[in-house]
Amino acid sequence: MGSRMQIGNLLVDAGIISVKTLQRALTMQKGSGKRLGVLLRGLGIVTEEEVVESLAKQCNLRIVRDFAGHAFAKELLDLVPSQMALEKLIFPLKRHEGILAVAIIDPFDNASVNFLAEKTGLKIYPVLATRDDISSAIKKHYLNGKWEKSSGQKILLIDPSRLITKMYESALANEGYEVMVAPDGLDGLKVAYLNLPDLILCDQMMPRMDCRNFMHALRAHPETSHIPIILMSSKLSAEEEQRALDAGFIDFIGKPATPMHLLGRVKKIFSLLGEYRQSSERNILPVTREECPPLQRKQCM
């Protein structure tokens, strides 16, 4: 049984959600790129604490809270690579007598636990924490507290071709957007966490971290889970476009695209997002994915 089913069934067993609610949520989750817990919280069905408490009870694990303000030595932080901390939301808490206690959000992530045990030579003792608590600790201790939001429209452009990024960066900047550039998925993830862009354009064939793993890592963090992503690809076909939309990308742009074409799509996305936010403020929200306008569907998931 996959972790998403385990989490859903735990919430049902705890009486927090009904079987019908779980079935509907799993249907909505398909192709959204979101974890089940993130989706349920976004819909206001469960709270983060309810998810953590249910998991802790089932897995017989402790819960740790509000630890970002504590002091952590660099030697301890180095035991969990920054890339893993950012991608998997894992934070080292304490090392003692051959045991490394780590805060995690997913008690079923055996691969990460085994990796850390092999890397450090220590026995890994997982402790559950909320995304907010782990994200706050990562922000303070791995990113030096620079996880900040600004008021302007910011676009993150991720592409290994410097020629392409320079061309698109210039076009977007001339329209008044603040543009950030990264050469690959991992660097793009760090830039996104530090700067919280309003929109991300990423190439399908990124080195070090592919586009789908990039999206899943982005969706795992509360601060970045809402950021829309446009996929850019040289594979031009209706099937590729549909696969991208089903995977959770808000739009698909074929490469090579002219700067004018890219600008037009970016402006259209920002316009649709603005309309969606206005509807949200008036509590006029689509009930199902099928009721959303095409380019807004992924924001309704």
C-alpha positions as CSV (number, residue, x, y, z in Angstrom):
1,M,0.0,0.0,0.0
2,G,1.4,3.4,-1.0
3,S,1.9,6.1,1.6
4,R,-0.9,8.3,0.2
5,M,-3.4,5.4,0.8
6,Q,-1.9,4.8,4.2
7,I,-2.3,8.5,5.2
8,G,-5.8,8.6,3.8
9,N,-6.9,5.4,5.6
10,L,-5.3,6.7,8.9
11,L,-7.5,9.8,8.7
12,V,-10.6,7.7,8.0
13,D,-9.8,5.4,10.9
14,A,-9.3,8.4,13.2
15,G,-12.8,9.7,12.2
16,I,-11.3,12.9,10.7
17,I,-12.6,12.3,7.2
18,S,-15.1,9.9,5.7
19,V,-14.5,7.2,3.1
20,K,-16.4,9.2,0.5
21,T,-14.2,12.3,1.2
22,L,-11.1,10.2,0.8
23,Q,-12.3,8.8,-2.5
24,R,-13.1,12.2,-3.8
25,A,-9.7,13.6,-2.7
26,L,-7.8,10.8,-4.3
27,T,-9.7,11.5,-7.6
28,M,-8.8,15.2,-7.4
29,Q,-5.2,14.3,-6.6
30,K,-4.6,12.4,-9.8
31,G,-2.3,14.5,-12.0
32,S,-2.2,17.4,-9.5
33,G,1.4,16.8,-8.4
34,K,0.3,17.3,-4.8
35,R,0.6,15.0,-1.8
36,L,-2.7,13.9,-0.4
37,G,-2.2,15.6,2.9
38,V,-1.3,18.9,1.1
39,L,-4.5,18.6,-1.0
40,L,-6.7,17.9,2.0
41,R,-5.3,20.8,3.9
42,G,-5.6,23.1,1.0
43,L,-9.3,22.2,0.8
44,G,-9.7,23.0,4.5
45,I,-10.8,19.4,5.2
46,V,-8.0,18.6,7.7
47,T,-5.3,20.5,9.6
48,E,-1.6,19.9,9.6
49,E,-1.8,18.9,13.2
50,E,-4.5,16.3,12.6
51,V,-2.4,14.7,9.9
52,V,0.7,14.6,12.1
53,E,-1.2,13.3,15.1
54,S,-2.8,10.5,13.1
55,L,0.6,9.4,11.6
56,A,2.3,9.6,15.0
57,K,-0.4,7.4,16.6
58,Q,-0.3,4.8,13.8
59,C,3.5,4.7,13.5
60,N,4.2,5.0,17.2
61,L,6.4,8.1,16.7
62,R,7.0,11.2,18.8
63,I,6.0,14.7,17.6
64,V,8.3,17.7,17.9
65,R,7.1,21.3,17.7
66,D,8.5,24.8,17.5
67,F,12.2,23.8,17.2
68,A,13.4,26.4,14.7
69,G,14.5,28.8,17.4
70,H,16.9,26.3,19.0
71,A,20.6,26.3,18.4
72,F,22.0,23.6,16.0
73,A,25.7,23.1,15.4
74,K,27.0,23.1,11.9
75,E,28.4,19.6,12.4
76,L,24.9,18.4,13.1
77,L,23.4,20.2,10.1
78,D,26.0,18.8,7.8
79,L,24.8,15.2,8.6
80,V,21.7,16.0,6.5
81,P,22.8,17.4,3.1
82,S,21.1,20.7,2.3
83,Q,19.7,19.2,-0.9
84,M,18.0,16.4,1.0
85,A,16.7,18.8,3.7
86,L,15.1,21.0,1.0
87,E,13.7,18.2,-1.2
88,K,12.5,15.8,1.5
89,L,11.8,18.2,4.4
90,I,14.1,16.4,6.8
91,F,15.9,18.3,9.6
92,P,18.5,17.0,12.0
93,L,17.6,17.5,15.7
94,K,20.1,15.8,17.8
95,R,23.0,13.3,17.7
96,H,23.6,11.2,20.8
97,E,25.5,7.9,21.4
98,G,25.3,6.7,17.8
99,I,21.7,7.9,17.2
100,L,20.7,10.7,14.9
101,A,17.2,12.1,15.6
102,V,15.6,13.8,12.6
103,A,12.4,15.7,12.1
104,I,10.4,14.3,9.1
105,I,7.0,14.7,7.6
106,D,6.7,11.3,5.9
107,P,7.2,8.3,8.2
108,F,7.0,6.0,5.1
109,D,10.1,7.5,3.4
110,N,12.3,4.6,4.2
111,A,14.7,5.4,1.3
112,S,15.7,8.7,2.9
113,V,16.1,7.1,6.3
114,N,18.3,4.3,4.9
115,F,20.4,6.8,2.9
116,L,21.1,8.8,6.1
117,A,21.9,5.7,8.1
118,E,24.4,4.6,5.4
119,K,25.9,8.1,4.9
120,T,26.4,8.9,8.6
121,G,26.9,5.4,10.1
122,L,24.3,6.3,12.7
123,K,21.0,4.8,13.7
124,I,18.2,7.1,12.5
125,Y,15.5,8.0,14.9
126,P,12.6,9.7,13.1
127,V,10.4,12.2,14.8
128,L,7.3,13.7,13.2
129,A,6.8,17.5,12.7
130,T,4.6,19.7,10.6
131,R,5.8,21.2,7.3
132,D,5.6,24.6,8.8
133,D,8.0,23.7,11.7
134,I,10.5,22.0,9.4
135,S,10.3,24.7,6.8
136,S,11.0,27.3,9.4
137,A,14.0,25.4,10.7
138,I,15.4,25.0,7.2
139,K,14.8,28.7,6.5
140,K,16.7,29.8,9.6
141,H,19.5,27.2,9.7
142,Y,20.1,26.2,6.1
143,L,19.1,29.3,4.2
144,N,20.2,31.9,6.8
145,G,16.7,33.2,7.3
146,K,16.4,34.6,3.7
147,W,13.1,32.9,2.9
148,E,11.3,36.2,2.1
149,K,8.5,37.4,0.0
150,S,8.4,40.6,-2.0
151,S,5.4,42.5,-3.5
152,G,6.6,42.6,-7.2
153,Q,5.8,40.0,-9.9
154,K,8.8,37.7,-10.0
155,I,9.6,35.0,-12.6
156,L,12.1,32.2,-12.2
157,L,13.4,30.9,-15.5
158,I,15.2,27.5,-15.4
159,D,17.0,26.3,-18.5
160,P,20.5,24.8,-19.0
161,S,21.0,26.9,-22.2
162,R,22.4,30.3,-21.3
163,L,21.6,31.6,-24.8
164,I,17.9,30.8,-24.3
165,T,17.7,32.2,-20.7
166,K,19.5,35.4,-21.8
167,M,17.0,35.9,-24.6
168,Y,13.9,35.2,-22.5
169,E,15.3,37.1,-19.5
170,S,15.8,40.2,-21.5
171,A,12.2,40.1,-23.0
172,L,10.6,39.5,-19.6
173,A,12.7,42.2,-17.9
174,N,11.7,44.7,-20.6
175,E,8.1,44.1,-19.6
176,G,8.8,45.0,-16.0
177,Y,9.1,41.5,-14.5
178,E,11.8,40.7,-12.0
179,V,13.6,37.7,-13.5
180,M,15.7,35.1,-11.8
181,V,17.7,32.5,-13.7
182,A,18.9,29.0,-12.8
183,P,20.8,26.5,-15.0
184,D,19.2,23.3,-13.5
185,G,16.5,21.9,-11.3
186,L,18.5,21.8,-8.0
187,D,19.7,25.4,-8.3
188,G,16.2,26.4,-9.4
189,L,14.8,24.8,-6.2
190,K,17.1,26.8,-4.0
191,V,16.3,30.1,-5.9
192,A,12.6,29.4,-5.5
193,Y,12.8,28.7,-1.8
194,L,14.9,31.9,-1.3
195,N,12.9,34.3,-3.5
196,L,9.4,32.8,-3.8
197,P,8.7,33.7,-7.4
198,D,5.1,34.3,-8.7
199,L,5.7,32.1,-11.7
200,I,8.2,29.5,-12.8
201,L,9.2,28.5,-16.3
202,C,11.3,25.3,-16.5
203,D,12.8,23.2,-19.2
204,Q,11.7,19.6,-19.4
205,M,15.2,18.2,-19.7
206,M,16.9,19.8,-16.7
207,P,20.2,18.3,-15.3
208,R,20.6,17.2,-11.6
209,M,16.8,17.3,-11.0
210,D,14.2,16.7,-13.7
211,C,11.1,18.8,-14.1
212,R,8.7,16.5,-12.3
213,N,10.9,15.9,-9.3
214,F,11.4,19.7,-9.2
215,M,7.7,20.2,-9.1
216,H,7.1,17.6,-6.4
217,A,9.8,19.1,-4.2
218,L,8.3,22.6,-4.7
219,R,4.8,21.3,-3.8
220,A,6.1,19.8,-0.5
221,H,6.8,23.2,1.0
222,P,4.0,25.4,2.3
223,E,5.7,28.6,1.1
224,T,6.1,27.3,-2.5
225,S,3.3,24.8,-2.9
226,H,1.1,27.4,-4.7
227,I,3.6,28.6,-7.3
228,P,2.4,27.8,-10.8
229,I,4.9,26.2,-13.2
230,I,5.0,26.4,-17.0
231,L,6.8,23.5,-18.7
232,M,8.9,24.3,-21.7
233,S,9.7,21.4,-24.1
234,S,11.1,20.8,-27.5
235,K,8.8,17.8,-27.8
236,L,5.9,19.4,-29.6
237,S,2.8,17.3,-29.7
238,A,-0.8,17.4,-28.3
239,E,0.0,14.3,-26.3
240,E,3.1,15.9,-24.6
241,E,1.0,19.0,-23.7
242,Q,-1.8,16.9,-22.2
243,R,0.7,14.9,-20.2
244,A,2.2,18.1,-18.8
245,L,-1.2,19.5,-17.8
246,D,-2.2,16.2,-16.2
247,A,1.1,16.2,-14.3
248,G,0.3,19.5,-12.6
249,F,1.9,22.1,-14.8
250,I,-0.3,25.1,-15.4
251,D,0.8,25.5,-19.1
252,F,3.0,24.0,-21.8
253,I,5.2,26.0,-24.2
254,G,6.9,24.3,-27.1
255,K,10.5,25.2,-27.9
256,P,11.9,27.1,-29.6
257,A,9.4,29.8,-28.7
258,T,9.8,33.4,-29.7
259,P,10.1,36.0,-26.9
260,M,6.8,37.5,-28.0
261,H,5.0,34.1,-27.8
262,L,6.5,33.4,-24.4
263,L,5.5,36.9,-23.2
264,G,1.9,36.4,-24.4
265,R,1.6,33.1,-22.5
266,V,3.1,34.6,-19.3
267,K,0.7,37.5,-19.4
268,K,-2.3,35.2,-20.0
269,I,-1.3,33.0,-17.0
270,F,-1.0,36.1,-14.7
271,S,-4.4,37.3,-16.0
272,L,-6.0,34.0,-15.3
273,L,-4.4,33.7,-11.8
274,G,-5.7,37.2,-11.0
275,E,-9.2,36.2,-12.0
276,Y,-8.9,33.1,-9.9
277,R,-7.8,34.9,-6.8
278,Q,-10.6,37.4,-7.2
279,S,-13.1,34.5,-7.4
280,S,-11.4,33.0,-4.3
281,E,-11.8,36.2,-2.3
282,R,-15.5,36.2,-3.2
283,N,-15.7,32.5,-2.2
284,I,-16.7,31.5,-5.7
285,L,-14.6,28.4,-6.0
286,P,-15.0,25.6,-8.6
287,V,-16.2,22.5,-6.9
288,T,-14.4,20.0,-9.1
289,R,-11.4,20.0,-11.5
290,E,-13.7,19.7,-14.5
291,E,-15.5,23.0,-13.6
292,C,-12.3,25.0,-13.8
293,P,-11.3,26.9,-16.9
294,P,-8.5,25.0,-18.7
295,L,-5.5,27.0,-17.5
296,Q,-6.8,27.3,-14.0
297,R,-7.5,23.6,-13.3
298,K,-4.2,22.9,-11.7
299,Q,-4.7,25.8,-9.3
300,C,-8.0,24.3,-8.2
301,M,-6.4,21.0,-7.1
